[in-house]
Structures are given as structure tokens and as C-alpha cells.
Amino acid sequence: MNNYYLKRTGRAVLTLWVTVTVTFGLIRAIPGGPLEMLRARLVRQGVDPSRIDAIIQSRQEESQPIYVEYYEYMSSLLSGNLGESFYFREPVSNIITDALPWTVFVMVTATIILFAIAIVWGAIIAYKEGSTFDTVSSGLSILMSSIPFYVLGILFVVVFSYRFGVFPARYRTSPGVTASLSIPFVGNVLYHAALPIASIVITQVGLQTLAMRGNSIQVLGEDFVRVARLRGLPDRRIAVRYVGRNAILPMYTGFLTLIGFNLGGSVILEEIFTYTGIGYYMFEALINRDYPLMMGIFLVITTALVLSVYIADLTYGLVDPRVKSGDSSEAY
């Protein structure tokens, strides 16, 4: 068992290193470097050409060969230094520290809500297999899962923000709202996060519902469920203790990994809603070729995904004892 933990830990670390190394090279292969983007922005702002040349010259003196940049970046990374943003001119760690909690809040909340809905909805569909409710619900689940979240997000902004003015179209909180643990502040945060959360839940709940339906139908066909029914156990007890518990287990890994994937999807979603989380800053960094900020945010997203898979691998045996023992009846 200890050998397994060591292998999984080593594989996770190796995955992170390879990903960071490949990304470091790919980002710098994007056409149009940071100096070109900076020059274009200064020209649009009407800055004097001589002043532009002086700024570009000072930035060029800071540039180094890519292998030197890679060595210095990895050395700084090991010491916890993510560098300074070219565009925002402040430490990358400060930007991430400010933006990451907001993205995590939206993505974790949305993932918890959609899995809660999917578990209940999928279990009910399984119990009514073959009925009209099953047909309609399954078709609706397929339809919802086929809608891209960014398309629904744009639709929400147009309809609920600009058309009817029900929800805000931008920012994490309303201007002038002071951060605190008060009910007005929490309500304002939820008010601004409602549409991004709804976009994720509506477009992803269908696929998870179908997964729960399939798991429940499989469990309903097991011998231990038939035995429970022959013993005269109440349907509610069978549904919760026997069917529900065992049908949820395969979704545990999906829950953790989906949080990591949703962090990556935040780039488009937060740009649509001008929600200044790490996805929003990643988009700004991409436009301005802000290499340190791009690398810092990509490192956070990659680490979140790798850690989610790593935690799922190490803890799944604790959630489902059958994985460790190989005995399919132990969990029952």
C-alpha cells in the first residue's frame, strides 16, 4: 500500500513538471510577444513615440534567452515566487490570491448543486425506468448536456441582464460594497454569482443525471436488492441504504475531477460575465501575452486538476471498501 502511495505521488509530481515545462515552451510560441502587444497598446493610447521606444527598450533589457528564463522560472517556482505580471505590474501571486477564492466559490458551489440535483433526479428516473417520466427526463438530460455553457451564459446575459435587468452582467460584487461576513455582503456575492453558477449547473447536470440513472439501474439489478425486497424491507430504506449509497460511489471520482475541469472552463465563463476570477485574468494575460501571469494561472488550474485526480485515487478505497478488498459484497 505504501508503494502505491509513493507511485501515485511520484506520478502526480512528474505530471505537473512535464505540464509546466511543455506549457512554458508553448506559451512563448504564441505569435506576438509581450513587447509587441505592449507597443500596440501604447500606440492606441496615444503615447508619444519616443516614450514608447524608451519603454520597449527598458523591457528588452529585461529579456533573456528562453533556457535562462526556464531555469530562473523553475528556480523561482520552487521558492514560491511566480514572478511579476508584465501587464498589471504586480506580483502574480497577489493577483492569484485575490482572484482564486472567487473562482473556487463559483465552481465548487455549482458542482455541489449539480451533483445534488443529479443524484436525486437520476435515482428517481431509475426507479421509474421505462415510464413516460423516464423518457422525458432522459431526453431533457441529453438536451441540457448538449448545450455549451458559454452559449447559455451569453443568453443569460442578454435576457436576464440587458433585457430585463434582473441580474447583474459583470463584477463580483456591486460597486461600493465592503467585504464582510454580513448578510448583505453574502447576498450580494450570491446575486452576482447566480448566472455563472446557473450556466454551469444547467449544462452539466444532465450528463451526471444519466450517469446516476445508469448506476442506480445497475444496482437495482443486484442480488442483494432482491434479497432486501424479499425480506420485506421498506422501499425508502432500500432506496437510501442499498441503492442510493452504492450508486453514488462511482460518481465520487467524477465529482472531484469535475471541479478541476471547471476551473479550466472558468476562462470563458468569467470573461462573459466580467467576473474577475482567475479565468478572467487568464484571458487578459493571453490577450496581452503576459507570460508570468499565464504560467501562474495555468499552474494553479493544472495543480487543481492533478490534485483532484490524486485525491480521488488515494481516497476512493476509503469511500468504497470493495476497491481494497476486491469483495463485491463488502459495501453492502
Beta strands, then each sheet from edge to edge (+ up, - down):
end
